[in-house]
Each structure stands twice: as structure tokens, then as C-alpha cells.
Amino acid sequence: MVGIGGYGYYYLKTLLEEFSPGSIELRGVVDPFAEQSNHYHELKRQKIPVFETLEEFYSGGYSADLAVIASPLHFHVSQSCTALKNGSHVLCDKPIGAAVQ
């Protein structure tokens, strides 16, 4: 889960509250301002690792089948590419980028 403010708050809320225990594994959260989230204490309670960058997540030996990208728009392309290069499928909040280039 990348970006837990804004729309990311709702993605994370769904992951934490709507799935039965054991049906999914949230391997980590990426957000440089995670401590400001209403979900921060729940993440810590569940011992879900929190990272400032997606590169930090992958370089720490973590992997993910799916990366949910809900960060600010200007990070969508680079974070989606990083996730794909590391073998993760990507669900990116729209739009994928601000320009075709």
C-alpha cells in the first residue's frame, strides 16, 4: 500500500476492515507521513512495517504480489515502474500520470 492519506486512506481502510483475517497479507505501507494517518496506531498494533519510500520497502527484502499506488499524482509513474520492476502487479489510482511523456 503506497500512500495512506487522501484516497489512500480509503484503500487502507478497506484492506484493514473489510477482509477476513488471513485472507490477505498487508506486507507494508509506504508513506513519508504515515504517522499523521488515523490508521497509524492500527498499523503498529498489527506490526505492519511502515516505510518512507517504495525503494526502501523493496531493498529491505520485502516483496508484494500487488502494489496499490494511492500516492500524490506526481509519484504515480515512478512508483508504478518501481513496483513492476520488482515483480509486483500494480493497481494505480487514476490518473496514472500527468502527461503522456
N, CA, C and O atoms as a MOPAC input file, in Angstrom:
PM7 MOZYME 1SCF
protein

 N      0.86300 1    -1.16500 1     0.00000 1
 C      0.00000 1     0.00000 1     0.00000 1
 C      0.90000 1     1.21600 1     0.00000 1
 O      1.67700 1     1.42000 1     0.93300 1
 N      0.80100 1     2.02800 1    -1.04700 1
 C      1.65300 1     3.20500 1    -1.19600 1
 C      0.78500 1     4.45300 1    -1.13300 1
 O     -0.03900 1     4.69200 1    -2.01600 1
 N      0.97400 1     5.24300 1    -0.08700 1
 C      0.19500 1     6.46000 1     0.10800 1
 C     -1.06900 1     6.17000 1     0.89700 1
 O     -2.00100 1     5.55700 1     0.37600 1
 N     -1.10800 1     6.61100 1     2.16400 1
 C     -2.27300 1     6.30000 1     3.00000 1
 C     -3.03700 1     7.54700 1     3.43300 1
 O     -3.89300 1     7.48600 1     4.31500 1
 N     -2.72200 1     8.67100 1     2.80800 1
 C     -3.51700 1     9.87700 1     3.01300 1
 C     -4.46900 1    10.01800 1     1.83400 1
 O     -4.39500 1     9.22900 1     0.89200 1
 N     -5.34200 1    10.98300 1     1.86200 1
 C     -6.25900 1    11.20200 1     0.74000 1
 C     -7.03400 1     9.94200 1     0.40300 1
 O     -7.59100 1     9.29400 1     1.28900 1
 N     -7.07000 1     9.59100 1    -0.88800 1
 C     -7.78400 1     8.38200 1    -1.31100 1
 C     -7.15900 1     7.12200 1    -0.72000 1
 O     -7.85100 1     6.13200 1    -0.48200 1
 N     -5.85700 1     7.16100 1    -0.48600 1
 C     -5.18500 1     6.00800 1     0.10500 1
 C     -5.76200 1     5.60600 1     1.44300 1
 O     -5.73800 1     4.43200 1     1.81400 1
 N     -6.28300 1     6.58900 1     2.16900 1
 C     -6.93100 1     6.31300 1     3.45400 1
 C     -8.05500 1     5.29000 1     3.26700 1
 O     -8.20400 1     4.37000 1     4.07100 1
 N     -8.83600 1     5.45500 1     2.21000 1
 C     -9.98300 1     4.57000 1     1.96900 1
 C     -9.54800 1     3.19200 1     1.47000 1
 O    -10.15700 1     2.18100 1     1.82000 1
 N     -8.49300 1     3.15600 1     0.65100 1
 C     -7.95500 1     1.85200 1     0.24900 1
 C     -7.48000 1     1.09400 1     1.48600 1
 O     -7.80300 1    -0.08000 1     1.66400 1
 N     -6.71000 1     1.77400 1     2.34200 1
 C     -6.18000 1     1.12500 1     3.53500 1
 C     -7.30500 1     0.71300 1     4.47900 1
 O     -7.26800 1    -0.37700 1     5.05100 1
 N     -8.28500 1     1.56200 1     4.64200 1
 C     -9.44300 1     1.24200 1     5.50000 1
 C    -10.11200 1    -0.04500 1     5.02000 1
 O    -10.47200 1    -0.90300 1     5.82600 1
 N    -10.27600 1    -0.17400 1     3.71300 1
 C    -10.87500 1    -1.38300 1     3.14300 1
 C    -10.00600 1    -2.60300 1     3.42800 1
 O    -10.51500 1    -3.65100 1     3.82500 1
 N     -8.69800 1    -2.46900 1     3.22600 1
 C     -7.80200 1    -3.59700 1     3.47300 1
 C     -7.81600 1    -4.02500 1     4.93800 1
 O     -7.76800 1    -5.21800 1     5.23800 1
 N     -7.88300 1    -3.06100 1     5.84500 1
 C     -7.83900 1    -3.37000 1     7.27100 1
 C     -9.16900 1    -3.86100 1     7.83100 1
 O     -9.19000 1    -4.65500 1     8.77100 1
 N    -10.28000 1    -3.39500 1     7.26000 1
 C    -11.57800 1    -3.64700 1     7.88600 1
 C    -12.51500 1    -4.58100 1     7.12400 1
 O    -13.39700 1    -5.18800 1     7.73100 1
 N    -12.34500 1    -4.70800 1     5.82800 1
 C    -13.33600 1    -5.43700 1     5.03400 1
 C    -12.94400 1    -6.87000 1     4.68000 1
 O    -13.78500 1    -7.63700 1     4.21100 1
 N    -11.70000 1    -7.23800 1     4.89200 1
 C    -11.26200 1    -8.58900 1     4.55700 1
 C    -11.15900 1    -9.41700 1     5.82600 1
 O    -10.73800 1    -8.91800 1     6.87000 1
 N    -11.54200 1   -10.66600 1     5.73400 1
 C    -11.46200 1   -11.53000 1     6.91100 1
 C     -9.99400 1   -11.81000 1     7.24600 1
 O     -9.15100 1   -11.87300 1     6.35100 1
 N     -9.69400 1   -11.97600 1     8.53100 1
 C     -8.30900 1   -12.22900 1     8.94300 1
 C     -7.71800 1   -13.42600 1     8.20100 1
 O     -8.34200 1   -14.48200 1     8.09800 1
 N     -6.51700 1   -13.24200 1     7.69400 1
 C     -5.83000 1   -14.29900 1     6.97300 1
 C     -6.12600 1   -14.36600 1     5.49000 1
 O     -5.46000 1   -15.11000 1     4.77000 1
 N     -7.11400 1   -13.60500 1     5.00200 1
 C     -7.45000 1   -13.67300 1     3.57600 1
 C     -6.50000 1   -12.83000 1     2.72400 1
 O     -6.33500 1   -13.09400 1     1.53300 1
 N     -5.88300 1   -11.82900 1     3.32400 1
 C     -4.85700 1   -11.03800 1     2.64300 1
 C     -3.72400 1   -10.79500 1     3.63200 1
 O     -3.89800 1   -10.91900 1     4.84500 1
 N     -2.56300 1   -10.44800 1     3.09100 1
 C     -1.42500 1   -10.08300 1     3.93500 1
 C     -0.93300 1    -8.71200 1     3.49500 1
 O     -0.43000 1    -8.55600 1     2.38200 1
 N     -1.07500 1    -7.73700 1     4.35000 1
 C     -0.56200 1    -6.39800 1     4.07800 1
 C      0.89500 1    -6.40300 1     4.50300 1
 O      1.19700 1    -6.35700 1     5.69600 1
 N      1.80900 1    -6.46000 1     3.52600 1
 C      3.22600 1    -6.64000 1     3.82400 1
 C      3.93600 1    -5.36300 1     4.22400 1
 O      5.02100 1    -5.40800 1     4.80300 1
 N      3.33700 1    -4.23200 1     3.92100 1
 C      3.95600 1    -2.97200 1     4.30800 1
 C      3.17000 1    -1.79700 1     3.78300 1
 O      2.34800 1    -1.92000 1     2.87500 1
 N      3.44700 1    -0.65700 1     4.37800 1
 C      2.83500 1     0.60700 1     3.97900 1
 C      3.96100 1     1.57500 1     3.66800 1
 O      4.93900 1     1.66600 1     4.41000 1
 N      3.81700 1     2.30100 1     2.55900 1
 C      4.80800 1     3.29700 1     2.16300 1
 C      4.16100 1     4.66700 1     2.20300 1
 O      3.22300 1     4.94800 1     1.45700 1
 N      4.66600 1     5.51000 1     3.07300 1
 C      4.18100 1     6.88800 1     3.16200 1
 C      5.12300 1     7.66200 1     4.07600 1
 O      5.31000 1     7.28100 1     5.23200 1
 N      5.72100 1     8.75000 1     3.57400 1
 C      6.64400 1     9.51400 1     4.42600 1
 C      5.94800 1    10.21600 1     5.58600 1
 O      6.60900 1    10.67700 1     6.51600 1
 N      4.63100 1    10.30200 1     5.53900 1
 C      3.87500 1    10.96800 1     6.60100 1
 C      2.88800 1    10.00800 1     7.27100 1
 O      1.82600 1    10.42800 1     7.73000 1
 N      3.23600 1     8.73300 1     7.32600 1
 C      2.33500 1     7.70700 1     7.86000 1
 C      1.89100 1     8.00300 1     9.28800 1
 O      0.76500 1     7.68100 1     9.66700 1
 N      2.75600 1     8.60700 1    10.07100 1
 C      2.41200 1     8.88300 1    11.47300 1
 C      1.22000 1     9.82700 1    11.60100 1
 O      0.58200 1     9.87800 1    12.65300 1
 N      0.91700 1    10.57000 1    10.54400 1
 C     -0.21100 1    11.50100 1    10.57200 1
 C     -1.54600 1    10.81800 1    10.25100 1
 O     -2.60600 1    11.43000 1    10.37900 1
 N     -1.48800 1     9.56200 1     9.83800 1
 C     -2.70300 1     8.83400 1     9.45900 1
 C     -3.48500 1     8.38000 1    10.68800 1
 O     -2.90300 1     8.04100 1    11.71900 1
 N     -4.79400 1     8.37900 1    10.56400 1
 C     -5.64500 1     7.83100 1    11.62200 1
 C     -5.42600 1     6.32900 1    11.80200 1
 O     -5.78200 1     5.76900 1    12.83900 1
 N     -4.84500 1     5.68000 1    10.79900 1
 C     -4.61400 1     4.23600 1    10.85700 1
 C     -3.24300 1     3.87300 1    11.42300 1
 O     -2.94500 1     2.69000 1    11.58700 1
 N     -2.41100 1     4.85400 1    11.72100 1
 C     -1.02600 1     4.57400 1    12.11700 1
 C     -0.94600 1     3.63400 1    13.32300 1
 O     -0.17500 1     2.67400 1    13.30500 1
 N     -1.71600 1     3.89200 1    14.34500 1
 C     -1.64100 1     3.05500 1    15.54700 1
 C     -2.11400 1     1.62700 1    15.26600 1
 O     -1.59900 1     0.67600 1    15.85400 1
 N     -3.08600 1     1.47500 1    14.37300 1
 C     -3.54000 1     0.13400 1    13.99400 1
 C     -2.45300 1    -0.59800 1    13.20900 1
 O     -2.25900 1    -1.80000 1    13.39200 1
 N     -1.74500 1     0.11700 1    12.33700 1
 C     -0.63800 1    -0.49200 1    11.60400 1
 C      0.42300 1    -0.99600 1    12.57400 1
 O      0.92100 1    -2.11300 1    12.43800 1
 N      0.76100 1    -0.17000 1    13.54400 1
 C      1.76400 1    -0.55400 1    14.53600 1
 C      1.25900 1    -1.72100 1    15.39800 1
 O      2.01700 1    -2.63900 1    15.71000 1
 N     -0.00700 1    -1.67900 1    15.77400 1
 C     -0.57900 1    -2.75600 1    16.58600 1
 C     -0.49600 1    -4.09500 1    15.85700 1
 O     -0.21800 1    -5.13000 1    16.46300 1
 N     -0.74300 1    -4.05800 1    14.54200 1
 C     -0.68500 1    -5.28300 1    13.73800 1
 C      0.73100 1    -5.60000 1    13.25700 1
 O      0.94300 1    -6.57400 1    12.53400 1
 N      1.69900 1    -4.77200 1    13.66200 1
 C      3.11400 1    -4.96200 1    13.29500 1
 C      3.32600 1    -4.95000 1    11.78500 1
 O      4.13200 1    -5.71200 1    11.25000 1
 N      2.59200 1    -4.07600 1    11.11200 1
 C      2.76400 1    -3.89600 1     9.67100 1
 C      3.88400 1    -2.88200 1     9.47000 1
 O      3.78800 1    -1.75900 1     9.96400 1
 N      4.94100 1    -3.25500 1     8.75700 1
 C      6.06400 1    -2.34100 1     8.57200 1
 C      5.65900 1    -1.09000 1     7.79600 1
 O      4.83900 1    -1.14800 1     6.88000 1
 N      6.24300 1     0.02900 1     8.17500 1
 C      5.98000 1     1.31300 1     7.52300 1
 C      7.30000 1     1.83200 1     6.95800 1
 O      8.31600 1     1.84900 1     7.65200 1
 N      7.27700 1     2.25500 1     5.69800 1
 C      8.46900 1     2.74200 1     5.00900 1
 C      8.21300 1     4.13600 1     4.46000 1
 O      7.07600 1     4.49700 1     4.15700 1
 N      9.28000 1     4.91500 1     4.33600 1
 C      9.14200 1     6.25500 1     3.76200 1
 C      9.09000 1     6.22000 1     2.24600 1
 O      8.43700 1     7.06500 1     1.63400 1
 N      9.77200 1     5.25000 1     1.62200 1
 C      9.79900 1     5.16000 1     0.16000 1
 C      9.55800 1     3.72100 1    -0.28700 1
 O      9.76900 1     2.77500 1     0.47300 1
 N      9.11800 1     3.57600 1    -1.51900 1
 C      8.90600 1     2.25300 1    -2.09000 1
 C     10.24000 1     1.53000 1    -2.28400 1
 O     10.32000 1     0.31200 1    -2.12600 1
 N     11.27500 1     2.27900 1    -2.62400 1
 C     12.60800 1     1.69200 1    -2.77600 1
 C     13.07200 1     1.07200 1    -1.45600 1
 O     13.68200 1     0.00200 1    -1.44500 1
 N     12.78000 1     1.74700 1    -0.35600 1
 C     13.14200 1     1.23600 1     0.97300 1
 C     12.42100 1    -0.09100 1     1.25200 1
 O     13.01400 1    -1.01200 1     1.81300 1
 N     11.17100 1    -0.18400 1     0.86800 1
 C     10.40200 1    -1.42300 1     1.03500 1
 C     11.08100 1    -2.57200 1     0.30100 1
 O     11.36900 1    -3.60800 1     0.90100 1
 N     11.34000 1    -2.39800 1    -0.99800 1
 C     11.91800 1    -3.48200 1    -1.79200 1
 C     13.36000 1    -3.78200 1    -1.39700 1
 O     13.74400 1    -4.95000 1    -1.34000 1
 N     14.15800 1    -2.76900 1    -1.12500 1
 C     15.55700 1    -3.01000 1    -0.76000 1
 C     15.68000 1    -3.65400 1     0.61900 1
 O     16.72700 1    -4.20800 1     0.95100 1
 N     14.62600 1    -3.58700 1     1.41800 1
 C     14.61300 1    -4.24200 1     2.72400 1
 C     14.28900 1    -5.72500 1     2.64400 1
 O     14.13700 1    -6.39100 1     3.66800 1
 N     14.18400 1    -6.24100 1     1.42200 1
 C     13.91300 1    -7.66100 1     1.24700 1
 C     12.43800 1    -8.01900 1     1.21400 1
 O     12.07900 1    -9.19600 1     1.22300 1
 N     11.59400 1    -7.01700 1     1.17600 1
 C     10.15100 1    -7.26100 1     1.11500 1
 C      9.71300 1    -7.41900 1    -0.33600 1
 O     10.36700 1    -6.92900 1    -1.25600 1
 N      8.60000 1    -8.10900 1    -0.51900 1
 C      8.00500 1    -8.25700 1    -1.84400 1
 C      6.49400 1    -8.16000 1    -1.68500 1
 O      5.96200 1    -8.25300 1    -0.57900 1
 N      5.81500 1    -7.97200 1    -2.81100 1
 C      4.35500 1    -7.88000 1    -2.78600 1
 C      3.80200 1    -8.40000 1    -4.10000 1
 O      4.33700 1    -8.09900 1    -5.16700 1
 N      2.74100 1    -9.17500 1    -4.02800 1
 C      2.06100 1    -9.60700 1    -5.24600 1
 C      1.39800 1    -8.41700 1    -5.92500 1
 O      1.35500 1    -8.33600 1    -7.15300 1
 N      0.88100 1    -7.49300 1    -5.11500 1
 C      0.16500 1    -6.32700 1    -5.62700 1
 C      0.60900 1    -5.07900 1    -4.88100 1
 O      0.65900 1    -5.06600 1    -3.65200 1
 N      0.92900 1    -4.03500 1    -5.62900 1
 C      1.20900 1    -2.72200 1    -5.04400 1
 C      0.03300 1    -1.81200 1    -5.37900 1
 O     -0.27100 1    -1.58400 1    -6.55000 1
 N     -0.61800 1    -1.30200 1    -4.35700 1
 C     -1.71300 1    -0.35000 1    -4.53800 1
 C     -1.10600 1     1.04000 1    -4.41500 1
 O     -0.65100 1     1.43100 1    -3.34000 1
 N     -1.10000 1     1.79000 1    -5.51900 1
 C     -0.48000 1     3.11700 1    -5.56400 1
 C     -1.57200 1     4.16900 1    -5.40800 1
 O     -2.39500 1     4.36100 1    -6.30300 1
 N     -1.56900 1     4.84400 1    -4.26800 1
 C     -2.55400 1     5.90200 1    -3.99900 1
 C     -1.84800 1     7.15000 1    -3.47300 1
 O     -2.40000 1     7.91000 1    -2.67700 1
 N     -0.63600 1     7.33400 1    -3.93100 1
 C      0.17500 1     8.48800 1    -3.53700 1
 C     -0.21900 1     9.70200 1    -4.37600 1
 O     -1.06500 1     9.58400 1    -5.26300 1
 N      0.38100 1    10.86900 1    -4.11200 1
 C      0.10200 1    12.02900 1    -4.97000 1
 C      0.44800 1    11.73800 1    -6.43800 1
 O      1.37600 1    10.98400 1    -6.73200 1
 N     -0.29900 1    12.33800 1    -7.32800 1
 C     -0.20700 1    12.10300 1    -8.77100 1
 C      1.21800 1    12.12500 1    -9.30900 1
 O      1.57200 1    11.27700 1   -10.12700 1
 N      2.03600 1    13.06200 1    -8.87700 1
 C      3.37400 1    13.18100 1    -9.46600 1
 C      4.29600 1    12.00700 1    -9.11700 1
 O      5.39800 1    11.92100 1    -9.66000 1
 N      3.87800 1    11.10700 1    -8.23300 1
 C      4.65700 1     9.91000 1    -7.91700 1
 C      4.14600 1     8.66100 1    -8.63600 1
 O      4.82800 1     7.63600 1    -8.62900 1
 N      2.97700 1     8.71800 1    -9.24800 1
 C      2.34700 1     7.52100 1    -9.81100 1
 C      3.23800 1     6.76900 1   -10.79000 1
 O      3.40200 1     5.55600 1   -10.65800 1
 N      3.81500 1     7.45800 1   -11.76500 1
 C      4.59600 1     6.77100 1   -12.79800 1
 C      5.83000 1     6.11500 1   -12.19300 1
 O      6.06500 1     4.92600 1   -12.41100 1
 N      6.61800 1     6.86800 1   -11.44000 1
 C      7.86400 1     6.30600 1   -10.90200 1
 C      7.58800 1     5.16300 1    -9.92500 1
 O      8.29500 1     4.15500 1    -9.94100 1
 N      6.58100 1     5.30500 1    -9.08600 1
 C      6.28300 1     4.23700 1    -8.13200 1
 C      5.69400 1     3.01000 1    -8.82500 1
 O      5.99100 1     1.88100 1    -8.43600 1
 N      4.87400 1     3.21500 1    -9.83400 1
 C      4.33800 1     2.08100 1   -10.59300 1
 C      5.46400 1     1.32800 1   -11.28300 1
 O      5.49000 1     0.09700 1   -11.26600 1
 N      6.39200 1     2.05400 1   -11.88900 1
 C      7.53700 1     1.41800 1   -12.56000 1
 C      8.40600 1     0.66000 1   -11.56100 1
 O      8.84600 1    -0.45400 1   -11.84300 1
 N      8.65500 1     1.25400 1   -10.40300 1
 C      9.44800 1     0.58000 1    -9.36500 1
 C      8.77600 1    -0.72100 1    -8.94200 1
 O      9.43700 1    -1.75300 1    -8.82300 1
 N      7.48200 1    -0.67700 1    -8.71700 1
 C      6.75200 1    -1.88100 1    -8.30600 1
 C      6.81300 1    -2.95500 1    -9.39200 1
 O      7.07100 1    -4.12200 1    -9.09800 1
 N      6.57700 1    -2.56500 1   -10.63800 1
 C      6.61600 1    -3.52900 1   -11.73800 1
 C      8.00600 1    -4.13800 1   -11.89600 1
 O      8.13100 1    -5.34400 1   -12.11200 1
 N      9.05200 1    -3.31500 1   -11.79100 1
 C     10.42800 1    -3.81600 1   -11.91100 1
 C     10.77300 1    -4.79800 1   -10.79800 1
 O     11.67700 1    -5.62100 1   -10.94800 1
 N     10.06200 1    -4.71200 1    -9.69600 1
 C     10.31300 1    -5.61200 1    -8.57100 1
 C      9.32600 1    -6.77000 1    -8.51600 1
 O      9.22300 1    -7.45700 1    -7.49900 1
 N      8.60200 1    -6.98600 1    -9.60700 1
 C      7.74800 1    -8.16000 1    -9.73200 1
 C      6.34900 1    -8.04900 1    -9.16000 1
 O      5.64800 1    -9.05400 1    -9.04500 1
 N      5.92900 1    -6.84700 1    -8.80000 1
 C      4.58000 1    -6.66100 1    -8.25900 1
 C      3.61200 1    -6.26200 1    -9.36200 1
 O      3.98000 1    -5.53100 1   -10.28100 1
 N      2.39500 1    -6.73200 1    -9.27400 1
 C      1.31700 1    -6.19600 1   -10.08900 1
 C      0.97600 1    -4.83700 1    -9.50300 1
 O      1.29000 1    -4.57000 1    -8.34300 1
 N      0.33400 1    -3.97000 1   -10.28700 1
 C      0.05600 1    -2.60800 1    -9.82600 1
 C     -1.41200 1    -2.26300 1   -10.01500 1
 O     -1.98100 1    -2.47300 1   -11.08600 1
 N     -2.01500 1    -1.73100 1    -8.96000 1
 C     -3.30800 1    -1.07500 1    -9.03700 1
 C     -3.00000 1     0.38100 1    -8.70300 1
 O     -2.68300 1     0.71200 1    -7.56000 1
 N     -3.09700 1     1.25000 1    -9.71200 1
 C     -2.74500 1     2.65600 1    -9.52800 1
 C     -3.99500 1     3.51700 1    -9.56000 1
 O     -4.81400 1     3.41900 1   -10.47400 1
 N     -4.12700 1     4.36300 1    -8.54400 1
 C     -5.22600 1     5.32000 1    -8.51200 1
 C     -5.11200 1     6.20500 1    -9.74800 1
 O     -4.00100 1     6.48000 1   -10.20300 1
 N     -6.21000 1     6.64700 1   -10.28700 1
 C     -6.18700 1     7.44700 1   -11.50500 1
 C     -5.85900 1     8.90000 1   -11.20900 1
 O     -6.13200 1     9.38500 1   -10.11100 1
 N     -5.29400 1     9.57800 1   -12.14500 1
 C     -4.70900 1     9.08200 1   -13.39300 1
 C     -3.32600 1     8.49700 1   -13.13400 1
 O     -2.70100 1     8.77900 1   -12.11100 1
 N     -2.85800 1     7.68000 1   -14.07000 1
 C     -1.54100 1     7.06500 1   -13.92000 1
 C     -0.44100 1     8.11800 1   -13.95700 1
 O      0.58000 1     7.96800 1   -13.28600 1
 N     -0.63500 1     9.17800 1   -14.73100 1
 C      0.36900 1    10.23800 1   -14.81400 1
 C     -0.24600 1    11.53900 1   -15.28400 1
 O     -1.39400 1    11.58400 1   -15.72800 1
 N      0.54500 1    12.59700 1   -15.17700 1
 C      0.05600 1    13.92800 1   -15.54100 1
 C      0.25200 1    14.23700 1   -17.02400 1
 O     -0.38700 1    15.14000 1   -17.56500 1
 N      1.14400 1    13.47900 1   -17.68000 1
 C      1.42900 1    13.71700 1   -19.09800 1
 C      1.79200 1    12.39400 1   -19.76300 1
 O      2.18600 1    11.44600 1   -19.08400 1
 N      1.66200 1    12.32500 1   -21.06900 1
 C      1.98600 1    11.11200 1   -21.81200 1
 C      3.47100 1    10.78800 1   -21.70300 1
 O      3.84200 1     9.61500 1   -21.65400 1
 N      4.31500 1    11.79600 1   -21.66500 1
 C      5.75600 1    11.57700 1   -21.59000 1
 C      6.10400 1    10.94300 1   -20.26800 1
 O      7.27500 1    10.67300 1   -20.00100 1

